[in-house]
Amino acid sequence: MPERYIHNKTNSDKNNKSYFKTTINPNIPVHSSDLVIIAQMGDRLDTLANQHYGRPSYWWIIAEANGLGKGSLFIPAGMQVRVPKNLTRIAEKQEKLSRGK
């Protein structure tokens, strides 16, 4: 499914230490299968991803769909949060971006 780094290219620094190139996430348009929830106090992107996808590492999908995740996994209480459900399409887009296509 949509693993962010599986197809990313790597670079090496002058000490031969490898690192991933910048990851570009796909645009995630609204889809009829999306779930919309109201965030509660203490909700986090990774725990919502685990709850809805079974994988906390998919936090970036919810973040990207809602303009969140810039420095914190916490979601403001009372915020309407869209949880995309079309993971196959998101995975396809992520793979194309990661491979530079």
Residue frames as a rotation matrix with the C-alpha (Angstrom) as fourth column:
MET 1
0.575 0.818 0.000 0.00
0.818 -0.575 0.000 0.00
0.000 0.000 -1.000 0.00
PRO 2
0.752 -0.182 0.634 1.08
0.161 -0.881 -0.444 3.64
0.639 0.436 -0.633 0.24
GLU 3
0.503 -0.693 -0.517 4.49
0.764 0.077 0.641 3.39
-0.404 -0.717 0.568 1.89
ARG 4
0.924 -0.015 -0.383 6.16
-0.100 -0.974 -0.203 6.78
-0.370 0.225 -0.901 1.56
TYR 5
0.270 -0.939 -0.215 9.77
-0.787 -0.343 0.513 5.71
-0.555 0.031 -0.831 1.13
ILE 6
0.412 -0.107 0.905 9.64
0.144 0.988 0.052 2.36
-0.900 0.109 0.422 -0.66
HIS 7
0.579 -0.156 0.800 10.38
0.814 0.161 -0.558 3.84
-0.041 0.975 0.220 -4.10
ASN 8
0.956 -0.220 -0.192 12.30
-0.197 -0.971 0.132 6.94
-0.216 -0.088 -0.972 -3.03
LYS 9
0.526 -0.850 0.013 15.76
0.333 0.192 -0.923 7.43
0.783 0.490 0.384 -4.38
THR 10
0.784 -0.340 -0.520 18.66
0.504 -0.142 0.852 7.96
-0.363 -0.930 0.060 -2.00
ASN 11
0.659 -0.686 0.307 21.69
-0.261 -0.591 -0.763 10.24
0.705 0.423 -0.569 -2.00
SER 12
0.478 -0.588 -0.652 24.97
0.865 0.443 0.235 9.96
0.151 -0.677 0.721 -0.14
ASP 13
0.978 -0.204 -0.040 26.80
-0.187 -0.948 0.259 12.74
-0.091 -0.246 -0.965 1.65
LYS 14
0.398 -0.904 -0.157 30.58
-0.704 -0.192 -0.684 13.30
0.588 0.383 -0.713 1.65
ASN 15
-0.387 -0.501 0.774 30.93
-0.888 0.429 -0.167 10.76
-0.248 -0.752 -0.611 4.50
ASN 16
-0.797 0.111 -0.594 29.11
-0.301 0.780 0.549 8.13
0.524 0.616 -0.588 2.42
LYS 17
-0.776 0.626 0.074 26.06
0.128 0.271 -0.954 8.28
-0.618 -0.731 -0.290 4.67
SER 18
-0.779 0.545 0.309 22.88
0.441 0.125 0.889 7.51
0.446 0.829 -0.338 2.72
TYR 19
-0.644 0.681 -0.349 19.67
0.045 -0.421 -0.906 9.47
-0.764 -0.599 0.240 3.08
PHE 20
-0.051 0.743 0.667 16.35
0.925 0.287 -0.250 9.65
-0.377 0.605 -0.702 1.24
LYS 21
-0.881 -0.067 0.469 15.70
0.309 -0.831 0.462 12.43
0.358 0.552 0.753 -1.23
THR 22
-0.784 0.620 0.029 12.81
-0.509 -0.615 -0.603 14.74
-0.356 -0.487 0.797 -0.41
THR 23
-0.697 0.640 0.324 9.46
0.663 0.747 -0.050 12.96
-0.273 0.180 -0.945 -0.44
ILE 24
-0.835 0.532 -0.139 6.70
-0.546 -0.771 0.329 14.58
0.068 0.350 0.934 -2.45
ASN 25
-0.656 0.674 0.340 3.24
0.260 0.625 -0.736 13.52
-0.709 -0.394 -0.585 -1.35
PRO 26
-0.724 0.445 0.527 0.37
0.588 -0.001 0.809 13.30
0.361 0.896 -0.260 -3.82
ASN 27
-0.708 0.662 0.245 -2.57
-0.690 -0.722 -0.041 15.65
0.150 -0.198 0.969 -3.83
ILE 28
-0.888 0.456 -0.056 -5.47
0.455 0.855 -0.251 13.77
-0.067 -0.248 -0.966 -2.24
PRO 29
-0.725 0.658 0.204 -8.75
-0.445 -0.673 0.591 15.07
0.527 0.338 0.780 -3.69
VAL 30
-0.393 0.707 0.589 -12.07
-0.738 0.139 -0.660 14.60
-0.548 -0.694 0.467 -1.93
HIS 31
-0.826 0.159 -0.542 -13.67
-0.256 0.749 0.611 11.25
0.503 0.643 -0.578 -2.76
SER 32
0.101 0.986 0.131 -17.16
-0.686 -0.026 0.727 9.95
0.721 -0.164 0.674 -2.03
SER 33
0.440 0.026 -0.898 -15.70
0.355 0.913 0.201 7.12
0.825 -0.407 0.392 0.07
ASP 34
-0.598 -0.730 0.331 -13.92
0.012 -0.422 -0.907 9.51
0.801 -0.538 0.261 2.47
LEU 35
0.222 0.569 -0.791 -14.91
0.895 0.203 0.397 9.48
0.387 -0.797 -0.464 6.11
VAL 36
-0.209 -0.242 0.947 -15.32
-0.105 -0.958 -0.268 12.80
0.972 -0.155 0.175 7.95
ILE 37
0.195 0.202 -0.960 -14.85
0.890 0.375 0.260 12.94
0.413 -0.905 -0.107 11.71
ILE 38
0.689 -0.034 0.724 -14.63
-0.279 -0.934 0.222 15.65
0.669 -0.355 -0.653 14.34
ALA 39
-0.231 -0.896 -0.378 -11.31
0.186 0.341 -0.922 15.50
0.955 -0.284 0.088 16.20
GLN 40
0.870 0.419 -0.260 -11.42
0.287 0.000 0.958 15.01
0.402 -0.908 -0.120 19.95
MET 41
0.624 -0.661 0.416 -8.92
-0.780 -0.559 0.282 16.38
0.046 -0.501 -0.864 22.48
GLY 42
0.076 -0.732 0.677 -5.72
-0.561 0.530 0.636 14.34
-0.825 -0.428 -0.370 22.18
ASP 43
0.863 0.228 0.450 -6.37
0.218 0.636 -0.740 12.92
-0.455 0.737 0.499 18.70
ARG 44
-0.088 -0.948 -0.306 -3.19
-0.415 -0.244 0.876 12.34
-0.905 0.205 -0.372 16.74
LEU 45
0.232 0.119 -0.965 -2.57
-0.973 0.008 -0.233 11.66
-0.020 0.993 0.117 13.07
ASP 46
-0.667 -0.594 -0.449 -0.78
-0.615 0.780 -0.117 8.38
0.420 0.198 -0.886 13.75
THR 47
-0.821 0.412 0.395 -3.46
-0.071 0.613 -0.787 7.02
-0.567 -0.674 -0.474 16.09
LEU 48
0.222 0.911 -0.348 -6.24
-0.594 -0.157 -0.789 7.91
-0.774 0.382 0.506 13.63
ALA 49
-0.019 -0.314 -0.949 -4.25
-0.959 0.273 -0.071 6.22
0.282 0.909 -0.306 10.84
ASN 50
-0.942 -0.334 0.019 -3.85
-0.320 0.884 -0.342 3.12
0.097 -0.328 -0.940 12.97
GLN 51
-0.466 0.848 0.252 -7.56
-0.178 0.189 -0.966 3.14
-0.867 -0.495 0.063 13.83
HIS 52
0.455 0.764 -0.456 -8.76
-0.543 -0.168 -0.823 3.58
-0.705 0.623 0.339 10.23
TYR 53
0.480 -0.343 -0.807 -6.00
-0.801 0.205 -0.563 1.90
0.359 0.917 -0.176 8.19
GLY 54
0.990 -0.139 -0.023 -4.40
0.134 0.873 0.468 -0.49
-0.045 -0.466 0.883 10.66
ARG 55
0.170 -0.972 0.163 -1.03
0.939 0.110 -0.325 1.24
0.298 0.208 0.932 10.09
PRO 56
0.594 0.036 -0.804 0.18
0.488 -0.811 0.324 4.26
-0.640 -0.584 -0.499 12.11
SER 57
-0.489 -0.871 -0.039 2.77
0.448 -0.289 0.846 4.92
-0.749 0.396 0.531 9.38
TYR 58
-0.351 0.443 0.825 -0.06
0.883 -0.135 0.449 6.07
0.311 0.886 -0.344 7.09
TRP 59
0.049 0.336 -0.941 -0.48
0.726 -0.658 -0.197 9.24
-0.685 -0.674 -0.276 9.20
TRP 60
-0.774 -0.480 -0.414 0.79
0.097 -0.735 0.671 11.29
-0.626 0.479 0.615 6.26
ILE 61
-0.681 0.600 0.420 -2.35
0.621 0.170 0.765 10.45
0.387 0.782 -0.488 4.22
ILE 62
0.363 0.830 -0.424 -4.65
0.931 -0.299 0.211 12.09
0.048 -0.471 -0.881 6.77
ALA 63
-0.068 -0.488 -0.870 -2.17
0.474 -0.783 0.402 14.95
-0.878 -0.385 0.285 7.20
GLU 64
-0.927 -0.352 0.132 -1.94
0.261 -0.352 0.899 15.63
-0.270 0.867 0.419 3.47
ALA 65
-0.372 0.874 0.314 -5.72
0.786 0.117 0.607 15.47
0.493 0.472 -0.730 3.00
ASN 66
0.621 0.693 -0.367 -6.21
0.767 -0.439 0.468 18.06
0.164 -0.572 -0.804 5.77
GLY 67
0.386 -0.551 0.739 -3.17
0.006 -0.800 -0.600 20.34
0.922 0.236 -0.306 5.54
LEU 68
0.904 -0.048 0.425 -1.80
-0.427 -0.065 0.902 19.03
-0.016 -0.997 -0.080 8.85
GLY 69
0.845 -0.535 0.004 1.39
0.525 0.831 0.184 17.46
-0.102 -0.153 0.983 10.16
LYS 70
0.383 -0.738 0.555 3.78
0.148 -0.545 -0.826 20.37
0.912 0.398 -0.100 9.87
GLY 71
-0.468 -0.727 0.503 5.77
-0.429 -0.311 -0.848 19.75
0.773 -0.612 -0.166 13.05
SER 72
-0.640 0.297 0.709 3.13
-0.678 0.216 -0.702 17.96
-0.361 -0.930 0.063 15.12
LEU 73
-0.894 0.361 -0.267 1.03
0.172 0.824 0.540 14.82
0.415 0.436 -0.798 14.94
PHE 74
-0.625 0.688 -0.370 -1.67
0.485 -0.029 -0.874 16.34
-0.612 -0.725 -0.315 17.16
ILE 75
-0.521 0.593 0.614 -4.97
0.592 -0.268 0.760 17.44
0.616 0.759 -0.211 15.61
PRO 76
-0.906 0.204 0.370 -6.79
-0.372 -0.801 -0.470 20.47
0.201 -0.563 0.802 17.03
ALA 77
-0.713 0.701 0.000 -9.87
0.537 0.547 -0.642 19.39
-0.450 -0.458 -0.767 19.01
GLY 78
0.116 0.895 -0.430 -13.12
0.104 -0.442 -0.891 20.18
-0.988 0.059 -0.144 17.20
MET 79
-0.461 -0.354 -0.814 -11.49
-0.730 -0.370 0.575 20.20
-0.504 0.859 -0.088 13.75
GLN 80
0.759 0.643 0.106 -13.37
-0.406 0.594 -0.695 18.44
-0.509 0.484 0.711 10.96
VAL 81
-0.341 -0.938 0.061 -10.94
-0.650 0.282 0.706 15.80
-0.679 0.201 -0.706 9.65
ARG 82
0.642 0.467 -0.608 -11.25
-0.766 0.412 -0.493 13.98
0.020 0.783 0.622 6.34
VAL 83
-0.141 -0.626 0.767 -9.99
-0.438 0.734 0.519 10.38
-0.888 -0.263 -0.378 6.40
PRO 84
-0.028 0.100 -0.995 -9.41
-0.998 0.060 0.034 9.27
0.063 0.993 0.098 2.80
LYS 85
0.313 0.244 0.918 -10.47
-0.441 0.893 -0.087 5.69
-0.841 -0.378 0.387 2.14
ASN 86
0.990 0.066 -0.127 -9.30
-0.142 0.356 -0.923 5.23
-0.016 0.932 0.362 -1.47
LEU 87
0.453 -0.877 0.163 -5.85
-0.330 0.006 0.944 3.88
-0.828 -0.481 -0.287 -0.51
THR 88
0.254 -0.364 0.896 -5.21
0.751 0.658 0.054 2.08
-0.610 0.659 0.441 -3.80
ARG 89
0.731 0.073 0.679 -5.44
0.566 -0.620 -0.543 5.31
0.381 0.781 -0.494 -5.80
ILE 90
0.888 -0.433 0.154 -3.30
-0.447 -0.738 0.505 7.18
-0.105 -0.517 -0.849 -3.25
ALA 91
0.360 -0.773 0.522 -0.67
0.083 0.584 0.807 4.42
-0.929 -0.247 0.275 -3.41
GLU 92
0.408 -0.160 0.899 -0.55
0.899 0.242 -0.365 4.63
-0.160 0.957 0.243 -7.21
LYS 93
0.877 -0.052 0.477 -0.05
0.099 -0.953 -0.286 8.40
0.470 0.299 -0.831 -7.10
GLN 94
0.758 -0.613 0.223 2.62
-0.449 -0.242 0.860 8.10
-0.474 -0.752 -0.459 -4.39
GLU 95
0.321 -0.641 0.697 4.55
0.513 0.736 0.440 5.52
-0.796 0.217 0.566 -6.37
LYS 96
0.567 -0.074 0.821 4.53
0.780 -0.274 -0.563 7.67
0.266 0.959 -0.097 -9.52
LEU 97
0.904 -0.221 0.366 5.77
-0.281 -0.952 0.118 10.71
0.322 -0.210 -0.923 -7.59
SER 98
0.632 -0.680 0.370 8.47
-0.291 0.234 0.928 8.70
-0.718 -0.694 -0.050 -5.80
ARG 99
0.205 -0.544 0.814 9.75
0.728 0.640 0.245 7.27
-0.654 0.542 0.527 -9.05
GLY 100
-0.494 -0.414 -0.765 9.72
-0.037 -0.868 0.494 10.68
-0.869 0.272 0.414 -10.69
LYS 101
-0.745 0.282 0.604 7.07
0.667 0.340 0.664 9.84
-0.018 0.897 -0.441 -13.27
